[in-house]
Amino acid sequence: MRSPGSPARGAPVEMLTGAGVGEQALRGAIGKARIAHLATHGFYHDSQPAGLDTLWQSGIVLSGAGDHRLPVPDDSDGYLYAFELMDWDLSGLELLVLSACETGRGDESFVSGLRGLPTALGIAGARRALLTLWPVANEGTANFATRFYEHLRRA
């Protein structure tokens, strides 16, 4: 993540890795960033239990994730669901890159449009997001990210 006020070229980067990267640590760091890149696992569940909001169908996996069958609204469960992300303040974030599977998917409805991570990011205030619609391989994603940031630096 880039530090606040730093230019894209040669800007300092803060890396969060390991067991301590849960929702609270990520929320604190991402709130200060202009550009954030998360390389993690993403998910989208096509089906859901009756009565469960569709924003619980998609999210990303963080440190400490267990094997939950149903969403648990808990900052320490290791899952960041779209429903939870809506409450974050991402208004200072110019770009969020999610290097994770299926982060751009959502449930389409005539009334509300696409409900999932794209909706949650918009509500939270992120200006731009680079998301995926399908499963992505680690090596291909790393190569893409390298070229993407090379082009972004020149822009």
WODAHU-V790435 format. One record per residue. RES is the residue in three letters. NEAR is the number of other C-alpha atoms within 12 Angstrom. Layout:
# WODAHU-V790435
res=RES near=NEAR
res=RES near=NEAR
This chain:
# WODAHU-V790435
res=MET near=33
res=ARG near=29
res=SER near=24
res=PRO near=22
res=GLY near=17
res=SER near=17
res=PRO near=18
res=ALA near=25
res=ARG near=18
res=GLY near=14
res=ALA near=17
res=PRO near=17
res=VAL near=22
res=GLU near=22
res=MET near=20
res=LEU near=26
res=THR near=16
res=GLY near=13
res=ALA near=15
res=GLY near=17
res=VAL near=29
res=GLY near=28
res=GLU near=32
res=GLN near=24
res=ALA near=22
res=LEU near=35
res=ARG near=27
res=GLY near=18
res=ALA near=30
res=ILE near=38
res=GLY near=28
res=LYS near=25
res=ALA near=33
res=ARG near=32
res=ILE near=38
res=ALA near=36
res=HIS near=34
res=LEU near=33
res=ALA near=30
res=THR near=33
res=HIS near=28
res=GLY near=34
res=PHE near=35
res=TYR near=34
res=HIS near=26
res=ASP near=18
res=SER near=17
res=GLN near=18
res=PRO near=14
res=ALA near=9
res=GLY near=9
res=LEU near=15
res=ASP near=21
res=THR near=32
res=LEU near=36
res=TRP near=37
res=GLN near=36
res=SER near=42
res=GLY near=42
res=ILE near=38
res=VAL near=34
res=LEU near=33
res=SER near=25
res=GLY near=20
res=ALA near=27
res=GLY near=15
res=ASP near=12
res=HIS near=14
res=ARG near=14
res=LEU near=21
res=PRO near=29
res=VAL near=21
res=PRO near=19
res=ASP near=20
res=ASP near=24
res=SER near=22
res=ASP near=26
res=GLY near=31
res=TYR near=38
res=LEU near=43
res=TYR near=41
res=ALA near=39
res=PHE near=31
res=GLU near=33
res=LEU near=35
res=MET near=27
res=ASP near=20
res=TRP near=28
res=ASP near=24
res=LEU near=32
res=SER near=24
res=GLY near=25
res=LEU near=32
res=GLU near=29
res=LEU near=29
res=LEU near=34
res=VAL near=33
res=LEU near=34
res=SER near=37
res=ALA near=36
res=CYS near=31
res=GLU near=30
res=THR near=42
res=GLY near=35
res=ARG near=33
res=GLY near=33
res=ASP near=28
res=GLU near=17
res=SER near=11
res=PHE near=8
res=VAL near=8
res=SER near=13
res=GLY near=14
res=LEU near=22
res=ARG near=33
res=GLY near=41
res=LEU near=43
res=PRO near=39
res=THR near=36
res=ALA near=35
res=LEU near=39
res=GLY near=27
res=ILE near=23
res=ALA near=28
res=GLY near=24
res=ALA near=32
res=ARG near=24
res=ARG near=25
res=ALA near=29
res=LEU near=31
res=LEU near=34
res=THR near=25
res=LEU near=22
res=TRP near=19
res=PRO near=21
res=VAL near=25
res=ALA near=18
res=ASN near=16
res=GLU near=12
res=GLY near=14
res=THR near=26
res=ALA near=20
res=ASN near=15
res=PHE near=18
res=ALA near=23
res=THR near=16
res=ARG near=14
res=PHE near=18
res=TYR near=21
res=GLU near=15
res=HIS near=13
res=LEU near=16
res=ARG near=14
res=ARG near=11
res=ALA near=9
